[in-house]
Amino acid sequence: MLDLQEPDRATFADLGRTTIRTWEWGDPSKQPVLLIHGGWDHGRMWDGLAPRIVYDLDRFVVAVDVRGHGDSGRLPEAGPSWPMFMIDMAQICQRLGPPVMLVGHSFGGGLVLAIAAAFPDLVERVVNLDGLGPPPEMMLVQDHAAVAERWLYDADRIHRGPPREYPSVEAMAQKRKDINTRLPYEWCMHLATHGTKPGQSGGFTWKADPRFRLGSPEPFDEASLIAQYRVLDRPVLALSGTEPDQWSFLSPEDRERRLDAFPDVEHHGVADAGHYIHVEQPDETIRLIDAFVHR
């Protein structure tokens, strides 16, 4: 079993439009660090790294369940919106007392970059864990009418149908392990334990809002990403795993092109790690973050 330190405090932030679950470690009087998880995950994904940041960097750490994930408020019926996520997290940064160091993984990695570009006064520096976005070809839309039709079909199915139930939390952990093959089963079980809830038919369902799979309607392509990176004037540490893994699709050429757009970026490939760098190589992750903070 994993030997992880429970959060020191767990509370909710009422943002008016929604409620965000927060998990806290350390002394709130210290400089704040905000941890933002990847898609379909939740704030307890950071149970391994958060205490290390407290002890090694002497910081106050807050992890969130992004809207539509974990214990936070549900998504609108129209589905997720990128600006919605950004504004939610910007409000959390304001409450923490900026400037805040942002650390994000995958979807959360893209989100921390967007927040730093849009609200630089809220941000001290940014750590991006395998979150530089998908390959360019995955963002191309050949048939907009077909995409819209598929969106309507999926939205109708989600709105009408009950969430899928599993017979046990262990079965859900195994499902997660089947998808993220490099993620240790103990971590899959940890994520399932904190990311599921009892269903209506005696089984268990994921806490994550199924509307998240509808995608965001805003334009999304590499040109917009690079334009965003070019105006980001805060220091950025970008880490990527050296091993092939689910969700790690960027070619070295695509990665370099995006890294070249940042005014101030430091990139490291982390050996023997895939997509979940901070889970597979926590010691190296905290070493690189510590060096980045004190460079």
C-alpha positions in Angstrom: 0.0 0.0 0.0 1.0 3.6 -0.6 2.3 5.5 2.4 1.0 9.0 1.7 0.4 12.0 4.0 -3.2 13.0 4.2 -3.9 16.7 3.5 -3.8 18.9 6.7 -7.1 20.5 5.8 -9.9 20.0 3.3 -12.4 22.7 2.6 -14.5 24.3 -0.2 -14.1 27.6 -1.9 -17.5 29.2 -2.9 -16.8 31.1 -6.1 -20.4 32.2 -6.5 -20.8 30.4 -9.8 -19.6 27.1 -8.4 -17.9 25.5 -5.5 -14.3 24.2 -5.7 -12.9 21.5 -3.3 -9.5 22.4 -2.0 -6.9 20.2 -0.2 -4.2 22.0 1.9 -0.8 21.1 3.3 1.5 23.3 5.4 1.4 26.7 6.9 -1.0 29.2 5.1 1.4 32.1 6.0 4.0 30.7 3.6 4.3 31.4 -0.1 1.5 29.6 -1.9 1.7 26.8 -4.5 -1.4 25.8 -6.4 -1.5 22.2 -7.8 -3.9 21.5 -10.7 -4.5 17.9 -11.8 -5.1 16.4 -15.2 -8.4 15.5 -16.9 -10.5 12.9 -15.1 -8.3 13.1 -12.0 -8.7 15.0 -8.8 -6.7 16.9 -6.1 -5.7 13.7 -4.3 -3.5 12.9 -7.2 -1.0 15.2 -5.5 -0.9 13.4 -2.2 2.7 12.2 -3.0 4.2 15.5 -4.3 2.4 18.1 -2.1 4.0 17.2 1.2 7.4 17.2 -0.5 6.9 20.8 -1.7 5.9 21.8 1.8 9.0 20.2 3.4 11.6 20.7 0.7 10.5 24.2 -0.6 9.0 25.5 2.7 5.8 26.5 0.9 2.0 26.4 1.6 0.4 24.0 -0.9 -3.2 23.8 -2.1 -4.5 21.2 -4.5 -7.9 21.6 -6.1 -10.6 19.4 -7.7 -11.2 21.3 -10.9 -14.8 22.0 -11.7 -16.5 18.8 -13.0 -14.0 16.6 -11.1 -13.8 15.1 -7.6 -16.0 17.0 -5.0 -16.2 20.3 -6.9 -19.3 21.7 -8.6 -20.6 20.1 -11.8 -20.1 21.4 -15.3 -22.8 23.4 -17.2 -25.2 21.4 -19.3 -23.4 22.8 -22.4 -20.2 21.1 -21.3 -16.8 22.4 -20.3 -15.3 25.7 -21.3 -11.6 26.6 -21.2 -12.2 30.3 -20.1 -14.5 28.9 -17.3 -11.7 26.8 -15.9 -9.2 29.7 -16.2 -11.5 32.1 -14.3 -12.2 29.5 -11.6 -8.5 29.0 -10.9 -7.7 32.7 -11.2 -10.2 33.3 -8.3 -8.5 30.6 -6.3 -5.1 32.4 -6.9 -6.6 35.7 -5.8 -7.8 34.1 -2.5 -4.4 32.5 -1.9 -2.7 35.9 -2.0 -0.7 36.3 -5.2 1.8 35.8 -6.7 1.2 32.0 -6.7 3.5 29.3 -8.0 1.4 27.1 -10.3 2.1 23.4 -10.9 -0.1 21.6 -13.4 -0.2 18.1 -14.9 -1.5 17.3 -18.4 -4.8 19.2 -18.8 -3.8 21.0 -15.6 -0.4 21.8 -17.2 -2.2 23.5 -20.1 -4.4 25.3 -17.7 -1.5 26.8 -15.6 0.1 28.1 -18.8 -3.1 29.8 -19.9 -3.7 31.3 -16.4 -0.1 32.7 -16.4 -0.6 34.2 -19.9 -4.0 35.8 -19.1 -3.4 36.8 -15.5 0.4 37.4 -15.0 0.0 39.5 -11.9 -1.4 36.4 -10.1 1.5 34.2 -11.0 5.0 33.8 -9.6 6.3 31.0 -11.8 4.9 27.9 -13.6 5.7 24.2 -13.5 4.3 22.2 -16.4 4.2 18.4 -16.2 3.7 16.9 -19.6 1.1 19.5 -20.5 2.2 21.2 -23.7 -0.9 20.0 -25.5 -1.7 17.4 -28.1 0.1 17.0 -31.5 -1.1 19.5 -34.2 -2.9 16.8 -36.2 -5.1 16.0 -33.2 -6.4 19.6 -33.2 -7.4 19.7 -36.9 -11.1 19.5 -37.7 -11.8 18.3 -41.2 -15.6 18.3 -41.1 -17.2 20.8 -38.7 -20.7 19.6 -39.4 -19.8 16.1 -38.5 -18.2 17.2 -35.3 -21.2 19.3 -34.3 -23.5 16.3 -35.0 -21.3 14.0 -32.9 -21.3 16.6 -30.0 -25.1 16.8 -30.0 -25.4 13.0 -30.0 -22.9 12.6 -27.1 -24.6 15.4 -25.2 -28.0 13.9 -25.5 -26.7 10.4 -24.5 -25.0 11.9 -21.4 -28.1 13.9 -20.4 -30.5 11.0 -20.8 -28.5 8.1 -19.5 -27.4 7.2 -16.0 -23.6 7.1 -15.2 -21.9 3.8 -15.7 -21.7 1.7 -12.5 -18.9 -0.7 -11.6 -19.3 -3.6 -9.2 -16.4 -2.4 -6.9 -13.8 0.2 -6.4 -11.2 -2.4 -7.1 -12.7 -3.0 -10.6 -12.5 0.8 -11.2 -8.8 0.8 -10.2 -8.1 -2.0 -12.6 -10.0 -0.1 -15.3 -7.7 2.8 -14.7 -4.6 0.5 -14.7 -5.7 -0.9 -18.1 -5.7 2.6 -19.6 -2.6 4.0 -17.8 -0.4 0.9 -17.9 2.7 2.7 -16.4 0.7 4.0 -13.4 1.3 1.6 -10.5 -1.8 -0.3 -9.4 -1.5 1.1 -5.8 -1.8 4.6 -7.3 -4.8 3.5 -9.4 -6.4 2.2 -6.3 -5.7 5.5 -4.4 -7.2 7.5 -7.3 -10.3 5.2 -7.4 -10.8 5.3 -3.7 -10.9 9.1 -3.6 -12.5 9.6 -7.1 -15.6 7.4 -6.9 -18.9 7.5 -5.1 -21.8 5.0 -4.5 -24.1 4.6 -7.5 -27.9 4.3 -7.5 -27.9 0.6 -8.2 -25.5 -0.7 -5.5 -22.3 -0.2 -7.5 -19.9 2.7 -7.8 -19.5 5.6 -10.3 -16.7 8.0 -11.0 -17.1 11.4 -9.4 -15.9 13.1 -12.6 -18.7 14.7 -14.6 -19.3 12.8 -17.8 -20.0 16.1 -19.6 -16.2 16.7 -19.5 -15.9 14.4 -22.5 -18.0 16.7 -24.6 -14.9 18.9 -25.1 -14.7 22.7 -25.2 -16.3 24.7 -28.0 -13.6 27.4 -28.2 -11.1 27.3 -31.1 -8.1 25.2 -30.2 -5.1 24.8 -32.5 -1.3 25.0 -32.3 -1.2 28.6 -33.5 -3.3 29.7 -30.6 -1.1 27.8 -28.2 2.1 29.3 -29.5 0.6 32.8 -29.5 -0.3 32.2 -25.8 3.2 30.9 -25.0 4.8 34.0 -26.6 3.1 36.4 -24.2 3.8 34.4 -21.1 6.4 36.4 -19.2 6.8 34.3 -16.1 9.5 31.6 -15.7 8.3 28.2 -16.9 9.7 24.7 -16.0 8.5 22.1 -18.4 9.1 18.4 -17.7 8.4 15.5 -20.0 8.9 11.8 -19.5 11.3 10.0 -21.7 9.2 6.8 -22.0 6.3 6.2 -24.4 3.0 6.4 -22.5 -0.7 7.0 -22.9 -1.4 10.7 -23.5 2.3 11.4 -24.2 1.9 12.0 -28.0 4.1 15.0 -28.8 7.0 14.3 -31.1 10.4 15.9 -30.2 10.0 18.3 -33.1 6.5 19.5 -32.0 7.7 19.8 -28.4 10.8 21.9 -29.4 8.6 24.2 -31.6 6.4 24.9 -28.7 9.2 25.4 -26.2 10.9 27.8 -28.5 7.8 30.1 -28.2 8.3 30.8 -24.4 10.4 33.9 -23.5 11.7 32.1 -20.4 11.5 28.3 -20.3 13.6 25.5 -18.9 12.9 21.9 -20.2 14.0 18.6 -18.8 13.3 15.0 -20.0 12.8 12.8 -16.9 14.3 9.3 -17.4 12.2 6.3 -16.6 9.0 8.2 -16.5 5.9 8.4 -18.8 2.9 10.7 -18.5 2.7 10.7 -14.7 6.2 12.1 -14.1 5.5 13.1 -10.5 4.2 9.7 -9.6 6.9 7.6 -11.3 9.9 9.8 -10.4 8.9 12.0 -7.4 12.5 12.5 -6.2 13.7 13.8 -9.5 10.6 15.9 -9.9 11.0 17.7 -6.6 14.8 18.1 -7.3 14.1 19.8 -10.6 11.4 22.0 -9.1 13.6 23.0 -6.1 16.5 23.9 -8.5 14.0 25.9 -10.7 12.7 27.9 -7.7 16.2 28.6 -6.4 18.0 29.1 -9.7 
